[in-house]
Amino acid sequence: REVQRVEGIRWIVLVTSRIHSLRATLAFEKAGFDVCSVPARDRNALSDLFDPWGRVLMARDLVRELFGLAYYKARSWV
């Protein structure tokens, strides 16, 4: 996706979930921004580690993010 630059804006504070922060940071840096990435509070990340279904959902999110990163790389967005 194309990131619109506002004249004079060099850096941004990027607030996103921990799992999305790498891809989002790389995309904004590719667009020419200096990025300060701040993780948003995950819904129940710690309690999910102790719940078998929570671990399945975390694994699903990780796989989805890895595919997203590969897609962004293929499109030269990162």
Backbone as a ProteinNet text record, in pm:
[ID]
protein_1_A
[PRIMARY]
REVQRVEGIRWIVLVTSRIHSLRATLAFEKAGFDVCSVPARDRNALSDLFDPWGRVLMARDLVRELFGLAYYKARSWV
[TERTIARY]
82.8	0	87	42.3	120.1	95.3	202.6	193.5	204.7	107.7	108	196.9	285.3	371.9	317.1	315.3	278.1	407.5	413.6	536.9	580.9	707.1	764.3	760.3	684.8	678.2	789.6	883.7	996.6	984.8	923.4	917.1	775.3	745	613.1	625.8	524.6	509.6	408.7	452.6	369.1	319.7	188.6	129.6	53.4	100.5	36.1	67.7	7	34	177.8	229.5	368	389.3	291.5	308.9	312.5	246.9	243.5	353.5	423.6	514.9	631	685.4	797.6	756	647.7	602.5	563.5	492.2	449.1	569.4	664.8	783.7	861.7	883.1	957	886.6	752.8	677.6	691.4	681.3	694.2	837.5	935.4	1074.4	1101.5	1044.8	1060.4	1001.8	897.4	834.8	913.9	1022.6	1109.2	1090	1013.3	991.4	1092.6	1126.5	1193.5	1081.1	1089.5	978.2	1016.8	928.3	937	818.7	845	738.5	707.5	579.3	533.4	426.5	446.4	346.9	219.1	107.2	-21.9	-42.4	-128.7	-157.1	-228.2	-171.1	-235	-350.6	-449.2	-571.2	-541.7	-487.8	-457	-331.7	-229	-110.9	-52.5	-40	21.2	-69.9	-198.2	-288.1	-305.3	-288	-298.5	-191.6	-77.6	29.7	-11.5	-105.1	-146.3	-273.2	-331.1	-454.1	-421.2	-448.9	-415.2	-477.4	-603.4	-667.2	-602.8	-563.8	-495	-362.9	-291.3	-165.1	-190.3	-299.1	-334.9	-361.6	-436	-466.2	-340.1	-250.2	-124.7	-42	-37.4	36.4	-26.4	-159.2	-228.6	-192	-191.3	-156.9	-13	77.4	217.6	233.8	168.7	176.2	117.1	5.1	-57.9	36.9	104.9	197	318.3	368.1	481.1	442.3	321.1	272.7	256	207.3	192.9	326.4	428	561.6	616.8	597.5	643.2	570.5	440.9	362.8	413	437.6	490.3	625.3	710.6	841.5	825	733.7	710.6	658.6	583.4	528.8	624.8	741.8	843.2	789.4	704.3	652.5	741.6	829.1	926.6	1063.6
-117.5	0	123.5	222.8	346	428.5	475.4	559.1	704.2	783.1	924.1	1001	1082.4	1164.7	1305	1360.2	1498.8	1577.8	1684.8	1762.8	1807.1	1784.2	1824.8	1716.3	1610.6	1502.6	1403.3	1389.3	1298	1172.8	1185.1	1069.1	1050.8	926.3	893.1	801.7	802.5	704.7	603.3	481.7	373.4	288	284.7	203.9	89.8	-31.2	-150	-268.3	-381.2	-498.1	-545.1	-615.3	-664.3	-747.6	-829.3	-921.2	-847.8	-732.9	-656.7	-550.7	-526.9	-412.5	-423	-540.4	-553.1	-512.1	-570.4	-540.5	-393.8	-341.2	-201.8	-107.3	-135.5	-51.4	-52.5	-169.8	-179.8	-104.1	-111.9	-42.5	108.9	160.6	305	351.9	272	307.8	308.9	213.9	210.2	337.3	391.8	514.2	639.1	621.1	733.1	795	730.9	783.8	726.5	803	751.1	705.1	582.5	521.3	492.1	531.3	488.7	395.6	265.9	166.3	139.5	151.7	129.7	21.2	-88.9	-196.5	-158.2	-188.7	-172.2	-290.5	-274.7	-383.4	-495.6	-614.9	-731.6	-775	-837.3	-871.4	-956.1	-1074.2	-1160.6	-1240.8	-1179.7	-1251.9	-1345.7	-1301	-1386	-1502.9	-1477.3	-1586.3	-1686.3	-1640.6	-1732	-1840.3	-1811	-1910.8	-2032.9	-2015	-2124.6	-2194	-2142.2	-2197.8	-2265.7	-2395.1	-2463.3	-2396.5	-2355.3	-2289.5	-2152.6	-2084.4	-1956.3	-1971.7	-2080.2	-2105.9	-2133	-2203.1	-2227.8	-2094.8	-2006.7	-1876.2	-1791.4	-1798.5	-1723.5	-1777.2	-1909.5	-1969.5	-1928	-1925.6	-1881.8	-1737.1	-1651.3	-1510.6	-1496.3	-1576.4	-1570.9	-1614.8	-1723	-1771.9	-1667.9	-1608.5	-1504.5	-1385	-1347.5	-1234	-1266.9	-1389.7	-1429.7	-1427	-1472.9	-1463.7	-1317.9	-1235.6	-1092.5	-1028.1	-1062.1	-1007.2	-1053.2	-1180.3	-1231.6	-1160.6	-1136.2	-1066.1	-922.9	-854.2	-717.1	-714	-813.9	-821.1	-844.6	-933.8	-961.9	-839.5	-755.6	-632.8	-515.2	-538.3	-434.1	-322.4	-357.4	-259.5	-250	-348.5	-344.2	-375.4
0	0	0	-64.1	-69.6	56.5	114.6	233.5	188.6	227	190	287.2	233.1	316.5	323.3	440.5	460.7	466.3	390	382.4	521.3	550.1	677.3	784.6	764.9	864.1	833.3	926	906.9	990.9	1107.2	1195	1246	1281.8	1333.9	1454.4	1536	1643.9	1592.9	1579.8	1526.6	1642.1	1661.4	1768	1702.1	1725.8	1669.8	1760.7	1733.8	1816.9	1795.4	1892.7	1882.8	1756.3	1723.9	1611.8	1477.5	1468.4	1342.9	1333.6	1442.6	1446.3	1347.2	1324.8	1232.3	1091.3	1041.7	905.6	891.7	988.9	983.1	988.1	1075.5	1085.8	955	898.5	772.9	659.9	656.2	551	564.1	684.6	703.3	681.2	721.3	694.2	544	471.4	325.9	262.4	324.9	275	314	391	423.7	560.3	646.2	780.4	878.5	979.7	1097.8	1189.5	1237.9	1310.9	1454.6	1545.4	1685.1	1706.1	1715.8	1727.1	1874.2	1908.5	2044.8	2041	2113.4	2107.8	2181.5	2118.6	2184.7	2278.3	2372.9	2466.8	2391.9	2398.1	2337.8	2426.5	2361.6	2435.9	2558.6	2545.7	2660.2	2632.2	2582.9	2534.7	2639.9	2763.9	2865.2	2902.3	2920.8	2957.7	2843.8	2718	2604	2607.7	2670.5	2677.4	2757.9	2849.6	2936.7	2887.6	2781.6	2725.8	2592.8	2579.6	2453.4	2331.1	2338	2224.1	2199.8	2306.6	2292.6	2218.6	2246.1	2175.5	2028.2	1996.8	1856.6	1786.2	1850.8	1790.5	1773.8	1871.3	1860.2	1742.4	1727.3	1615.2	1482.8	1476.6	1355.3	1321.3	1421.4	1399.2	1351.3	1407.1	1365.7	1221	1183.5	1044.8	950.3	986.9	904.8	886.9	994	985.5	899.2	907.2	822.8	675.3	643.9	505.7	464.4	554.4	525.2	496.5	574.6	552.7	417.9	385	255.2	140.9	157	54.7	37.9	149	142.2	72.5	101.6	35.1	-114.2	-151.9	-293.2	-367.4	-301.6	-361.6	-348.5	-288.3	-262.6	-173.6	-81.3	13.6	136.6	155.5	265	209.5
[MASK]
++++++++++++++++++++++++++++++++++++++++++++++++++++++++++++++++++++++++++++++

